[in-house]
Amino acid sequence: MLLVSGLVNPSSSNPLVVEMVAEDGQPIGTTRLVNVPPPRGSLLPFAVDVPYTVTKPTWVRLMVSERASRIPGTTHLSSIEVLLSP
């Protein structure tokens, strides 16, 4: 499990999407949806465990995104590379 936590200033009441993707584009961790309260103009904490399986140390891109409510697609995206171990 990888614990992902942070602060978010949501622009909608849509859930956050947390996912891990390998360098070759393959999903490594199960995508999790994190429900946050409706926007209030301040930062709100969130935390979620993302399960994963790797057989050797593997670099992945951890992405946290928010989907738009009126226009389809991603409105906000933050990402960072992390090294996962078996």
PDB file of N, CA, C and O in Angstrom:
ATOM      1  N   MET A   1       0.839  -1.185   0.000  1.00  0.00           N
ATOM      2  CA  MET A   1       0.000   0.000   0.000  1.00  0.00           C
ATOM      3  C   MET A   1       0.879   1.242   0.000  1.00  0.00           C
ATOM      4  O   MET A   1       1.934   1.290   0.632  1.00  0.00           O
ATOM      5  N   LEU A   2       0.411   2.233  -0.724  1.00  0.00           N
ATOM      6  CA  LEU A   2       1.060   3.538  -0.711  1.00  0.00           C
ATOM      7  C   LEU A   2       0.046   4.526  -0.161  1.00  0.00           C
ATOM      8  O   LEU A   2      -1.036   4.692  -0.723  1.00  0.00           O
ATOM      9  N   LEU A   3       0.397   5.182   0.940  1.00  0.00           N
ATOM     10  CA  LEU A   3      -0.481   6.197   1.521  1.00  0.00           C
ATOM     11  C   LEU A   3      -0.233   7.504   0.787  1.00  0.00           C
ATOM     12  O   LEU A   3       0.893   7.999   0.742  1.00  0.00           O
ATOM     13  N   VAL A   4      -1.293   8.056   0.212  1.00  0.00           N
ATOM     14  CA  VAL A   4      -1.217   9.334  -0.494  1.00  0.00           C
ATOM     15  C   VAL A   4      -2.064  10.321   0.302  1.00  0.00           C
ATOM     16  O   VAL A   4      -3.247  10.085   0.546  1.00  0.00           O
ATOM     17  N   SER A   5      -1.444  11.430   0.703  1.00  0.00           N
ATOM     18  CA  SER A   5      -2.179  12.435   1.452  1.00  0.00           C
ATOM     19  C   SER A   5      -1.734  13.811   1.007  1.00  0.00           C
ATOM     20  O   SER A   5      -0.651  13.980   0.447  1.00  0.00           O
ATOM     21  N   GLY A   6      -2.576  14.784   1.263  1.00  0.00           N
ATOM     22  CA  GLY A   6      -2.231  16.145   0.885  1.00  0.00           C
ATOM     23  C   GLY A   6      -3.353  17.105   1.212  1.00  0.00           C
ATOM     24  O   GLY A   6      -4.279  16.783   1.957  1.00  0.00           O
ATOM     25  N   LEU A   7      -3.251  18.285   0.641  1.00  0.00           N
ATOM     26  CA  LEU A   7      -4.261  19.324   0.795  1.00  0.00           C
ATOM     27  C   LEU A   7      -4.799  19.670  -0.578  1.00  0.00           C
ATOM     28  O   LEU A   7      -4.053  19.696  -1.557  1.00  0.00           O
ATOM     29  N   VAL A   8      -6.090  19.935  -0.649  1.00  0.00           N
ATOM     30  CA  VAL A   8      -6.715  20.249  -1.925  1.00  0.00           C
ATOM     31  C   VAL A   8      -7.681  21.409  -1.735  1.00  0.00           C
ATOM     32  O   VAL A   8      -8.332  21.535  -0.698  1.00  0.00           O
ATOM     33  N   ASN A   9      -7.759  22.245  -2.751  1.00  0.00           N
ATOM     34  CA  ASN A   9      -8.759  23.311  -2.802  1.00  0.00           C
ATOM     35  C   ASN A   9      -9.673  22.960  -3.964  1.00  0.00           C
ATOM     36  O   ASN A   9      -9.461  23.442  -5.077  1.00  0.00           O
ATOM     37  N   PRO A  10     -10.697  22.122  -3.728  1.00  0.00           N
ATOM     38  CA  PRO A  10     -11.504  21.607  -4.836  1.00  0.00           C
ATOM     39  C   PRO A  10     -12.301  22.699  -5.527  1.00  0.00           C
ATOM     40  O   PRO A  10     -12.744  23.662  -4.900  1.00  0.00           O
ATOM     41  N   SER A  11     -12.475  22.530  -6.842  1.00  0.00           N
ATOM     42  CA  SER A  11     -13.285  23.478  -7.599  1.00  0.00           C
ATOM     43  C   SER A  11     -14.682  22.916  -7.857  1.00  0.00           C
ATOM     44  O   SER A  11     -15.529  23.592  -8.442  1.00  0.00           O
ATOM     45  N   SER A  12     -14.922  21.675  -7.419  1.00  0.00           N
ATOM     46  CA  SER A  12     -16.247  21.057  -7.562  1.00  0.00           C
ATOM     47  C   SER A  12     -16.396  20.020  -6.457  1.00  0.00           C
ATOM     48  O   SER A  12     -15.487  19.820  -5.652  1.00  0.00           O
ATOM     49  N   SER A  13     -17.539  19.372  -6.426  1.00  0.00           N
ATOM     50  CA  SER A  13     -17.743  18.305  -5.443  1.00  0.00           C
ATOM     51  C   SER A  13     -17.397  16.938  -6.030  1.00  0.00           C
ATOM     52  O   SER A  13     -17.669  15.912  -5.407  1.00  0.00           O
ATOM     53  N   ASN A  14     -16.801  16.915  -7.226  1.00  0.00           N
ATOM     54  CA  ASN A  14     -16.380  15.655  -7.831  1.00  0.00           C
ATOM     55  C   ASN A  14     -15.253  15.038  -7.015  1.00  0.00           C
ATOM     56  O   ASN A  14     -14.466  15.761  -6.403  1.00  0.00           O
ATOM     57  N   PRO A  15     -15.163  13.701  -6.998  1.00  0.00           N
ATOM     58  CA  PRO A  15     -14.079  13.054  -6.270  1.00  0.00           C
ATOM     59  C   PRO A  15     -12.730  13.278  -6.944  1.00  0.00           C
ATOM     60  O   PRO A  15     -12.649  13.517  -8.149  1.00  0.00           O
ATOM     61  N   LEU A  16     -11.671  13.196  -6.136  1.00  0.00           N
ATOM     62  CA  LEU A  16     -10.316  13.216  -6.682  1.00  0.00           C
ATOM     63  C   LEU A  16      -9.993  11.832  -7.211  1.00  0.00           C
ATOM     64  O   LEU A  16     -10.468  10.832  -6.672  1.00  0.00           O
ATOM     65  N   VAL A  17      -9.190  11.766  -8.259  1.00  0.00           N
ATOM     66  CA  VAL A  17      -8.738  10.496  -8.822  1.00  0.00           C
ATOM     67  C   VAL A  17      -7.265  10.358  -8.494  1.00  0.00           C
ATOM     68  O   VAL A  17      -6.469  11.242  -8.809  1.00  0.00           O
ATOM     69  N   VAL A  18      -6.893   9.238  -7.854  1.00  0.00           N
ATOM     70  CA  VAL A  18      -5.503   8.976  -7.492  1.00  0.00           C
ATOM     71  C   VAL A  18      -5.090   7.709  -8.218  1.00  0.00           C
ATOM     72  O   VAL A  18      -5.731   6.668  -8.075  1.00  0.00           O
ATOM     73  N   GLU A  19      -4.006   7.795  -9.006  1.00  0.00           N
ATOM     74  CA  GLU A  19      -3.572   6.627  -9.767  1.00  0.00           C
ATOM     75  C   GLU A  19      -2.060   6.609  -9.915  1.00  0.00           C
ATOM     76  O   GLU A  19      -1.400   7.646  -9.848  1.00  0.00           O
ATOM     77  N   MET A  20      -1.519   5.398 -10.121  1.00  0.00           N
ATOM     78  CA  MET A  20      -0.090   5.214 -10.357  1.00  0.00           C
ATOM     79  C   MET A  20       0.089   4.524 -11.696  1.00  0.00           C
ATOM     80  O   MET A  20      -0.541   3.503 -11.973  1.00  0.00           O
ATOM     81  N   VAL A  21       0.967   5.099 -12.535  1.00  0.00           N
ATOM     82  CA  VAL A  21       1.186   4.579 -13.881  1.00  0.00           C
ATOM     83  C   VAL A  21       2.683   4.374 -14.091  1.00  0.00           C
ATOM     84  O   VAL A  21       3.482   5.254 -13.770  1.00  0.00           O
ATOM     85  N   ALA A  22       3.067   3.210 -14.632  1.00  0.00           N
ATOM     86  CA  ALA A  22       4.472   2.909 -14.914  1.00  0.00           C
ATOM     87  C   ALA A  22       4.955   3.708 -16.110  1.00  0.00           C
ATOM     88  O   ALA A  22       4.158   4.303 -16.834  1.00  0.00           O
ATOM     89  N   GLU A  23       6.271   3.719 -16.312  1.00  0.00           N
ATOM     90  CA  GLU A  23       6.868   4.467 -17.422  1.00  0.00           C
ATOM     91  C   GLU A  23       6.335   4.017 -18.778  1.00  0.00           C
ATOM     92  O   GLU A  23       6.278   4.811 -19.716  1.00  0.00           O
ATOM     93  N   ASP A  24       5.939   2.729 -18.889  1.00  0.00           N
ATOM     94  CA  ASP A  24       5.421   2.215 -20.159  1.00  0.00           C
ATOM     95  C   ASP A  24       3.915   2.475 -20.329  1.00  0.00           C
ATOM     96  O   ASP A  24       3.315   2.023 -21.304  1.00  0.00           O
ATOM     97  N   GLY A  25       3.307   3.203 -19.379  1.00  0.00           N
ATOM     98  CA  GLY A  25       1.899   3.551 -19.482  1.00  0.00           C
ATOM     99  C   GLY A  25       0.951   2.570 -18.818  1.00  0.00           C
ATOM    100  O   GLY A  25      -0.259   2.797 -18.785  1.00  0.00           O
ATOM    101  N   GLN A  26       1.491   1.481 -18.290  1.00  0.00           N
ATOM    102  CA  GLN A  26       0.640   0.474 -17.650  1.00  0.00           C
ATOM    103  C   GLN A  26       0.231   0.926 -16.246  1.00  0.00           C
ATOM    104  O   GLN A  26       1.065   1.430 -15.493  1.00  0.00           O
ATOM    105  N   PRO A  27      -1.042   0.750 -15.890  1.00  0.00           N
ATOM    106  CA  PRO A  27      -1.464   1.096 -14.531  1.00  0.00           C
ATOM    107  C   PRO A  27      -0.843   0.131 -13.524  1.00  0.00           C
ATOM    108  O   PRO A  27      -0.841  -1.081 -13.741  1.00  0.00           O
ATOM    109  N   ILE A  28      -0.323   0.662 -12.438  1.00  0.00           N
ATOM    110  CA  ILE A  28       0.320  -0.147 -11.400  1.00  0.00           C
ATOM    111  C   ILE A  28      -0.578  -0.262 -10.183  1.00  0.00           C
ATOM    112  O   ILE A  28      -0.744  -1.349  -9.630  1.00  0.00           O
ATOM    113  N   GLY A  29      -1.151   0.841  -9.767  1.00  0.00           N
ATOM    114  CA  GLY A  29      -2.033   0.842  -8.605  1.00  0.00           C
ATOM    115  C   GLY A  29      -3.466   0.976  -9.039  1.00  0.00           C
ATOM    116  O   GLY A  29      -3.768   1.547 -10.087  1.00  0.00           O
ATOM    117  N   THR A  30      -4.346   0.442  -8.220  1.00  0.00           N
ATOM    118  CA  THR A  30      -5.768   0.572  -8.492  1.00  0.00           C
ATOM    119  C   THR A  30      -6.163   2.030  -8.318  1.00  0.00           C
ATOM    120  O   THR A  30      -5.809   2.663  -7.324  1.00  0.00           O
ATOM    121  N   THR A  31      -6.883   2.549  -9.270  1.00  0.00           N
ATOM    122  CA  THR A  31      -7.359   3.919  -9.179  1.00  0.00           C
ATOM    123  C   THR A  31      -8.330   4.023  -8.019  1.00  0.00           C
ATOM    124  O   THR A  31      -9.235   3.203  -7.869  1.00  0.00           O
ATOM    125  N   ARG A  32      -8.129   5.031  -7.214  1.00  0.00           N
ATOM    126  CA  ARG A  32      -8.994   5.265  -6.065  1.00  0.00           C
ATOM    127  C   ARG A  32      -9.700   6.595  -6.230  1.00  0.00           C
ATOM    128  O   ARG A  32      -9.126   7.541  -6.769  1.00  0.00           O
ATOM    129  N   LEU A  33     -10.910   6.676  -5.784  1.00  0.00           N
ATOM    130  CA  LEU A  33     -11.643   7.929  -5.776  1.00  0.00           C
ATOM    131  C   LEU A  33     -11.698   8.432  -4.342  1.00  0.00           C
ATOM    132  O   LEU A  33     -12.065   7.691  -3.430  1.00  0.00           O
ATOM    133  N   VAL A  34     -11.337   9.679  -4.148  1.00  0.00           N
ATOM    134  CA  VAL A  34     -11.331  10.283  -2.826  1.00  0.00           C
ATOM    135  C   VAL A  34     -12.388  11.366  -2.803  1.00  0.00           C
ATOM    136  O   VAL A  34     -12.269  12.362  -3.517  1.00  0.00           O
ATOM    137  N   ASN A  35     -13.411  11.190  -2.002  1.00  0.00           N
ATOM    138  CA  ASN A  35     -14.449  12.207  -1.897  1.00  0.00           C
ATOM    139  C   ASN A  35     -13.993  13.312  -0.951  1.00  0.00           C
ATOM    140  O   ASN A  35     -13.538  13.049   0.162  1.00  0.00           O
ATOM    141  N   VAL A  36     -14.121  14.520  -1.403  1.00  0.00           N
ATOM    142  CA  VAL A  36     -13.806  15.678  -0.575  1.00  0.00           C
ATOM    143  C   VAL A  36     -15.064  16.530  -0.459  1.00  0.00           C
ATOM    144  O   VAL A  36     -15.927  16.479  -1.334  1.00  0.00           O
ATOM    145  N   PRO A  37     -15.176  17.311   0.607  1.00  0.00           N
ATOM    146  CA  PRO A  37     -16.362  18.168   0.739  1.00  0.00           C
ATOM    147  C   PRO A  37     -16.433  19.186  -0.390  1.00  0.00           C
ATOM    148  O   PRO A  37     -15.429  19.445  -1.055  1.00  0.00           O
ATOM    149  N   PRO A  38     -17.607  19.766  -0.613  1.00  0.00           N
ATOM    150  CA  PRO A  38     -17.749  20.788  -1.654  1.00  0.00           C
ATOM    151  C   PRO A  38     -16.799  21.953  -1.413  1.00  0.00           C
ATOM    152  O   PRO A  38     -16.378  22.183  -0.279  1.00  0.00           O
ATOM    153  N   PRO A  39     -16.455  22.691  -2.467  1.00  0.00           N
ATOM    154  CA  PRO A  39     -15.508  23.786  -2.327  1.00  0.00           C
ATOM    155  C   PRO A  39     -15.986  24.850  -1.343  1.00  0.00           C
ATOM    156  O   PRO A  39     -17.161  25.213  -1.299  1.00  0.00           O
ATOM    157  N   ARG A  40     -15.027  25.332  -0.559  1.00  0.00           N
ATOM    158  CA  ARG A  40     -15.315  26.382   0.408  1.00  0.00           C
ATOM    159  C   ARG A  40     -14.306  27.515   0.329  1.00  0.00           C
ATOM    160  O   ARG A  40     -14.373  28.461   1.113  1.00  0.00           O
ATOM    161  N   GLY A  41     -13.386  27.430  -0.596  1.00  0.00           N
ATOM    162  CA  GLY A  41     -12.374  28.465  -0.715  1.00  0.00           C
ATOM    163  C   GLY A  41     -11.175  28.265   0.191  1.00  0.00           C
ATOM    164  O   GLY A  41     -10.354  29.172   0.332  1.00  0.00           O
ATOM    165  N   SER A  42     -11.053  27.096   0.810  1.00  0.00           N
ATOM    166  CA  SER A  42      -9.899  26.841   1.661  1.00  0.00           C
ATOM    167  C   SER A  42      -9.354  25.444   1.380  1.00  0.00           C
ATOM    168  O   SER A  42     -10.018  24.621   0.750  1.00  0.00           O
ATOM    169  N   LEU A  43      -8.150  25.191   1.852  1.00  0.00           N
ATOM    170  CA  LEU A  43      -7.520  23.890   1.646  1.00  0.00           C
ATOM    171  C   LEU A  43      -8.145  22.850   2.561  1.00  0.00           C
ATOM    172  O   LEU A  43      -8.395  23.104   3.739  1.00  0.00           O
ATOM    173  N   LEU A  44      -8.394  21.674   1.998  1.00  0.00           N
ATOM    174  CA  LEU A  44      -8.982  20.571   2.744  1.00  0.00           C
ATOM    175  C   LEU A  44      -8.042  19.372   2.680  1.00  0.00           C
ATOM    176  O   LEU A  44      -7.491  19.087   1.617  1.00  0.00           O
ATOM    177  N   PRO A  45      -7.844  18.661   3.794  1.00  0.00           N
ATOM    178  CA  PRO A  45      -6.966  17.494   3.774  1.00  0.00           C
ATOM    179  C   PRO A  45      -7.655  16.284   3.139  1.00  0.00           C
ATOM    180  O   PRO A  45      -8.877  16.151   3.187  1.00  0.00           O
ATOM    181  N   PHE A  46      -6.843  15.404   2.542  1.00  0.00           N
ATOM    182  CA  PHE A  46      -7.343  14.131   2.040  1.00  0.00           C
ATOM    183  C   PHE A  46      -6.267  13.083   2.272  1.00  0.00           C
ATOM    184  O   PHE A  46      -5.088  13.412   2.402  1.00  0.00           O
ATOM    185  N   ALA A  47      -6.674  11.823   2.324  1.00  0.00           N
ATOM    186  CA  ALA A  47      -5.735  10.703   2.467  1.00  0.00           C
ATOM    187  C   ALA A  47      -6.393   9.449   1.907  1.00  0.00           C
ATOM    188  O   ALA A  47      -7.592   9.235   2.086  1.00  0.00           O
ATOM    189  N   VAL A  48      -5.603   8.625   1.231  1.00  0.00           N
ATOM    190  CA  VAL A  48      -6.102   7.370   0.678  1.00  0.00           C
ATOM    191  C   VAL A  48      -4.935   6.393   0.553  1.00  0.00           C
ATOM    192  O   VAL A  48      -3.812   6.790   0.244  1.00  0.00           O
ATOM    193  N   ASP A  49      -5.212   5.114   0.796  1.00  0.00           N
ATOM    194  CA  ASP A  49      -4.243   4.043   0.556  1.00  0.00           C
ATOM    195  C   ASP A  49      -4.465   3.517  -0.848  1.00  0.00           C
ATOM    196  O   ASP A  49      -5.592   3.201  -1.230  1.00  0.00           O
ATOM    197  N   VAL A  50      -3.389   3.423  -1.618  1.00  0.00           N
ATOM    198  CA  VAL A  50      -3.479   2.893  -2.978  1.00  0.00           C
ATOM    199  C   VAL A  50      -2.705   1.573  -3.020  1.00  0.00           C
ATOM    200  O   VAL A  50      -1.481   1.576  -2.883  1.00  0.00           O
ATOM    201  N   PRO A  51      -3.398   0.444  -3.207  1.00  0.00           N
ATOM    202  CA  PRO A  51      -2.701  -0.839  -3.292  1.00  0.00           C
ATOM    203  C   PRO A  51      -1.960  -0.977  -4.623  1.00  0.00           C
ATOM    204  O   PRO A  51      -2.404  -0.461  -5.649  1.00  0.00           O
ATOM    205  N   TYR A  52      -0.844  -1.670  -4.593  1.00  0.00           N
ATOM    206  CA  TYR A  52      -0.079  -1.901  -5.821  1.00  0.00           C
ATOM    207  C   TYR A  52       0.655  -3.219  -5.709  1.00  0.00           C
ATOM    208  O   TYR A  52       0.821  -3.762  -4.617  1.00  0.00           O
ATOM    209  N   THR A  53       1.099  -3.735  -6.862  1.00  0.00           N
ATOM    210  CA  THR A  53       1.911  -4.945  -6.904  1.00  0.00           C
ATOM    211  C   THR A  53       3.025  -4.737  -7.912  1.00  0.00           C
ATOM    212  O   THR A  53       2.767  -4.453  -9.082  1.00  0.00           O
ATOM    213  N   VAL A  54       4.276  -4.879  -7.458  1.00  0.00           N
ATOM    214  CA  VAL A  54       5.442  -4.864  -8.346  1.00  0.00           C
ATOM    215  C   VAL A  54       6.366  -5.992  -7.916  1.00  0.00           C
ATOM    216  O   VAL A  54       6.366  -6.388  -6.750  1.00  0.00           O
ATOM    217  N   THR A  55       7.150  -6.509  -8.848  1.00  0.00           N
ATOM    218  CA  THR A  55       8.063  -7.611  -8.537  1.00  0.00           C
ATOM    219  C   THR A  55       9.498  -7.143  -8.343  1.00  0.00           C
ATOM    220  O   THR A  55      10.346  -7.902  -7.876  1.00  0.00           O
ATOM    221  N   LYS A  56       9.767  -5.893  -8.702  1.00  0.00           N
ATOM    222  CA  LYS A  56      11.096  -5.307  -8.533  1.00  0.00           C
ATOM    223  C   LYS A  56      10.908  -3.806  -8.320  1.00  0.00           C
ATOM    224  O   LYS A  56       9.827  -3.287  -8.598  1.00  0.00           O
ATOM    225  N   PRO A  57      11.932  -3.091  -7.835  1.00  0.00           N
ATOM    226  CA  PRO A  57      11.783  -1.639  -7.690  1.00  0.00           C
ATOM    227  C   PRO A  57      11.352  -1.017  -9.024  1.00  0.00           C
ATOM    228  O   PRO A  57      11.964  -1.269 -10.062  1.00  0.00           O
ATOM    229  N   THR A  58      10.307  -0.213  -8.982  1.00  0.00           N
ATOM    230  CA  THR A  58       9.690   0.323 -10.196  1.00  0.00           C
ATOM    231  C   THR A  58       9.350   1.792 -10.026  1.00  0.00           C
ATOM    232  O   THR A  58       8.684   2.177  -9.064  1.00  0.00           O
ATOM    233  N   TRP A  59       9.814   2.619 -10.972  1.00  0.00           N
ATOM    234  CA  TRP A  59       9.442   4.027 -10.982  1.00  0.00           C
ATOM    235  C   TRP A  59       8.048   4.168 -11.570  1.00  0.00           C
ATOM    236  O   TRP A  59       7.751   3.588 -12.615  1.00  0.00           O
ATOM    237  N   VAL A  60       7.197   4.932 -10.910  1.00  0.00           N
ATOM    238  CA  VAL A  60       5.849   5.200 -11.402  1.00  0.00           C
ATOM    239  C   VAL A  60       5.562   6.689 -11.277  1.00  0.00           C
ATOM    240  O   VAL A  60       6.219   7.405 -10.522  1.00  0.00           O
ATOM    241  N   ARG A  61       4.578   7.133 -12.023  1.00  0.00           N
ATOM    242  CA  ARG A  61       4.080   8.502 -11.886  1.00  0.00           C
ATOM    243  C   ARG A  61       2.809   8.431 -11.063  1.00  0.00           C
ATOM    244  O   ARG A  61       1.825   7.810 -11.462  1.00  0.00           O
ATOM    245  N   LEU A  62       2.846   9.079  -9.904  1.00  0.00           N
ATOM    246  CA  LEU A  62       1.685   9.184  -9.032  1.00  0.00           C
ATOM    247  C   LEU A  62       0.931  10.439  -9.436  1.00  0.00           C
ATOM    248  O   LEU A  62       1.493  11.535  -9.444  1.00  0.00           O
ATOM    249  N   MET A  63      -0.348  10.276  -9.774  1.00  0.00           N
ATOM    250  CA  MET A  63      -1.140  11.418 -10.250  1.00  0.00           C
ATOM    251  C   MET A  63      -2.384  11.577  -9.395  1.00  0.00           C
ATOM    252  O   MET A  63      -3.081  10.608  -9.095  1.00  0.00           O
ATOM    253  N   VAL A  64      -2.648  12.814  -9.009  1.00  0.00           N
ATOM    254  CA  VAL A  64      -3.875  13.174  -8.306  1.00  0.00           C
ATOM    255  C   VAL A  64      -4.562  14.211  -9.180  1.00  0.00           C
ATOM    256  O   VAL A  64      -3.982  15.251  -9.490  1.00  0.00           O
ATOM    257  N   SER A  65      -5.800  13.928  -9.578  1.00  0.00           N
ATOM    258  CA  SER A  65      -6.482  14.845 -10.492  1.00  0.00           C
ATOM    259  C   SER A  65      -7.931  15.060 -10.067  1.00  0.00           C
ATOM    260  O   SER A  65      -8.510  14.287  -9.304  1.00  0.00           O
ATOM    261  N   GLU A  66      -8.482  16.139 -10.595  1.00  0.00           N
ATOM    262  CA  GLU A  66      -9.885  16.462 -10.371  1.00  0.00           C
ATOM    263  C   GLU A  66     -10.547  16.603 -11.730  1.00  0.00           C
ATOM    264  O   GLU A  66     -10.016  17.271 -12.617  1.00  0.00           O
ATOM    265  N   ARG A  67     -11.691  15.984 -11.896  1.00  0.00           N
ATOM    266  CA  ARG A  67     -12.434  16.044 -13.153  1.00  0.00           C
ATOM    267  C   ARG A  67     -13.401  17.224 -13.113  1.00  0.00           C
ATOM    268  O   ARG A  67     -13.892  17.607 -12.051  1.00  0.00           O
ATOM    269  N   ALA A  68     -13.662  17.782 -14.272  1.00  0.00           N
ATOM    270  CA  ALA A  68     -14.587  18.916 -14.373  1.00  0.00           C
ATOM    271  C   ALA A  68     -16.014  18.456 -14.168  1.00  0.00           C
ATOM    272  O   ALA A  68     -16.343  17.298 -14.424  1.00  0.00           O
ATOM    273  N   SER A  69     -16.866  19.364 -13.706  1.00  0.00           N
ATOM    274  CA  SER A  69     -18.270  19.003 -13.567  1.00  0.00           C
ATOM    275  C   SER A  69     -19.089  19.444 -14.765  1.00  0.00           C
ATOM    276  O   SER A  69     -20.044  18.762 -15.138  1.00  0.00           O
ATOM    277  N   ARG A  70     -18.743  20.566 -15.377  1.00  0.00           N
ATOM    278  CA  ARG A  70     -19.539  21.048 -16.512  1.00  0.00           C
ATOM    279  C   ARG A  70     -18.948  20.626 -17.853  1.00  0.00           C
ATOM    280  O   ARG A  70     -19.690  20.264 -18.766  1.00  0.00           O
ATOM    281  N   ILE A  71     -17.633  20.667 -17.984  1.00  0.00           N
ATOM    282  CA  ILE A  71     -16.965  20.311 -19.237  1.00  0.00           C
ATOM    283  C   ILE A  71     -16.181  19.025 -18.991  1.00  0.00           C
ATOM    284  O   ILE A  71     -15.407  18.956 -18.036  1.00  0.00           O
ATOM    285  N   PRO A  72     -16.365  18.003 -19.831  1.00  0.00           N
ATOM    286  CA  PRO A  72     -15.660  16.739 -19.608  1.00  0.00           C
ATOM    287  C   PRO A  72     -14.143  16.925 -19.640  1.00  0.00           C
ATOM    288  O   PRO A  72     -13.616  17.717 -20.422  1.00  0.00           O
ATOM    289  N   GLY A  73     -13.458  16.185 -18.780  1.00  0.00           N
ATOM    290  CA  GLY A  73     -12.004  16.208 -18.766  1.00  0.00           C
ATOM    291  C   GLY A  73     -11.447  16.619 -17.416  1.00  0.00           C
ATOM    292  O   GLY A  73     -12.185  16.896 -16.470  1.00  0.00           O
ATOM    293  N   THR A  74     -10.133  16.651 -17.356  1.00  0.00           N
ATOM    294  CA  THR A  74      -9.418  16.981 -16.128  1.00  0.00           C
ATOM    295  C   THR A  74      -9.277  18.482 -15.989  1.00  0.00           C
ATOM    296  O   THR A  74      -8.905  19.169 -16.940  1.00  0.00           O
ATOM    297  N   THR A  75      -9.577  18.993 -14.792  1.00  0.00           N
ATOM    298  CA  THR A  75      -9.412  20.430 -14.557  1.00  0.00           C
ATOM    299  C   THR A  75      -8.126  20.730 -13.810  1.00  0.00           C
ATOM    300  O   THR A  75      -7.520  21.781 -14.017  1.00  0.00           O
ATOM    301  N   HIS A  76      -7.700  19.820 -12.943  1.00  0.00           N
ATOM    302  CA  HIS A  76      -6.467  20.003 -12.173  1.00  0.00           C
ATOM    303  C   HIS A  76      -5.727  18.673 -12.129  1.00  0.00           C
ATOM    304  O   HIS A  76      -6.336  17.609 -12.017  1.00  0.00           O
ATOM    305  N   LEU A  77      -4.395  18.753 -12.221  1.00  0.00           N
ATOM    306  CA  LEU A  77      -3.577  17.544 -12.165  1.00  0.00           C
ATOM    307  C   LEU A  77      -2.267  17.867 -11.476  1.00  0.00           C
ATOM    308  O   LEU A  77      -1.587  18.827 -11.839  1.00  0.00           O
ATOM    309  N   SER A  78      -1.912  17.062 -10.476  1.00  0.00           N
ATOM    310  CA  SER A  78      -0.605  17.143  -9.839  1.00  0.00           C
ATOM    311  C   SER A  78       0.025  15.771  -9.957  1.00  0.00           C
ATOM    312  O   SER A  78      -0.661  14.760  -9.807  1.00  0.00           O
ATOM    313  N   SER A  79       1.328  15.722 -10.226  1.00  0.00           N
ATOM    314  CA  SER A  79       1.978  14.425 -10.337  1.00  0.00           C
ATOM    315  C   SER A  79       3.415  14.511  -9.850  1.00  0.00           C
ATOM    316  O   SER A  79       4.033  15.576  -9.822  1.00  0.00           O
ATOM    317  N   ILE A  80       3.918  13.349  -9.470  1.00  0.00           N
ATOM    318  CA  ILE A  80       5.290  13.230  -9.010  1.00  0.00           C
ATOM    319  C   ILE A  80       5.742  11.794  -9.283  1.00  0.00           C
ATOM    320  O   ILE A  80       4.933  10.867  -9.243  1.00  0.00           O
ATOM    321  N   GLU A  81       7.024  11.617  -9.558  1.00  0.00           N
ATOM    322  CA  GLU A  81       7.555  10.259  -9.726  1.00  0.00           C
ATOM    323  C   GLU A  81       7.928   9.702  -8.366  1.00  0.00           C
ATOM    324  O   GLU A  81       8.514  10.395  -7.533  1.00  0.00           O
ATOM    325  N   VAL A  82       7.578   8.439  -8.152  1.00  0.00           N
ATOM    326  CA  VAL A  82       7.936   7.752  -6.909  1.00  0.00           C
ATOM    327  C   VAL A  82       8.487   6.383  -7.260  1.00  0.00           C
ATOM    328  O   VAL A  82       8.130   5.804  -8.286  1.00  0.00           O
ATOM    329  N   LEU A  83       9.357   5.869  -6.404  1.00  0.00           N
ATOM    330  CA  LEU A  83       9.939   4.552  -6.591  1.00  0.00           C
ATOM    331  C   LEU A  83       9.220   3.579  -5.659  1.00  0.00           C
ATOM    332  O   LEU A  83       9.276   3.727  -4.438  1.00  0.00           O
ATOM    333  N   LEU A  84       8.548   2.588  -6.236  1.00  0.00           N
ATOM    334  CA  LEU A  84       7.851   1.578  -5.470  1.00  0.00           C
ATOM    335  C   LEU A  84       8.757   0.360  -5.291  1.00  0.00           C
ATOM    336  O   LEU A  84       9.518  -0.005  -6.187  1.00  0.00           O
ATOM    337  N   SER A  85       8.659  -0.247  -4.136  1.00  0.00           N
ATOM    338  CA  SER A  85       9.408  -1.474  -3.857  1.00  0.00           C
ATOM    339  C   SER A  85       8.442  -2.615  -3.622  1.00  0.00           C
ATOM    340  O   SER A  85       7.316  -2.401  -3.172  1.00  0.00           O
ATOM    341  N   PRO A  86       8.883  -3.846  -3.930  1.00  0.00           N
ATOM    342  CA  PRO A  86       8.010  -5.012  -3.688  1.00  0.00           C
ATOM    343  C   PRO A  86       7.767  -5.212  -2.199  1.00  0.00           C
ATOM    344  O   PRO A  86       7.059  -6.141  -1.809  1.00  0.00           O
TER     345      PRO A  86
END
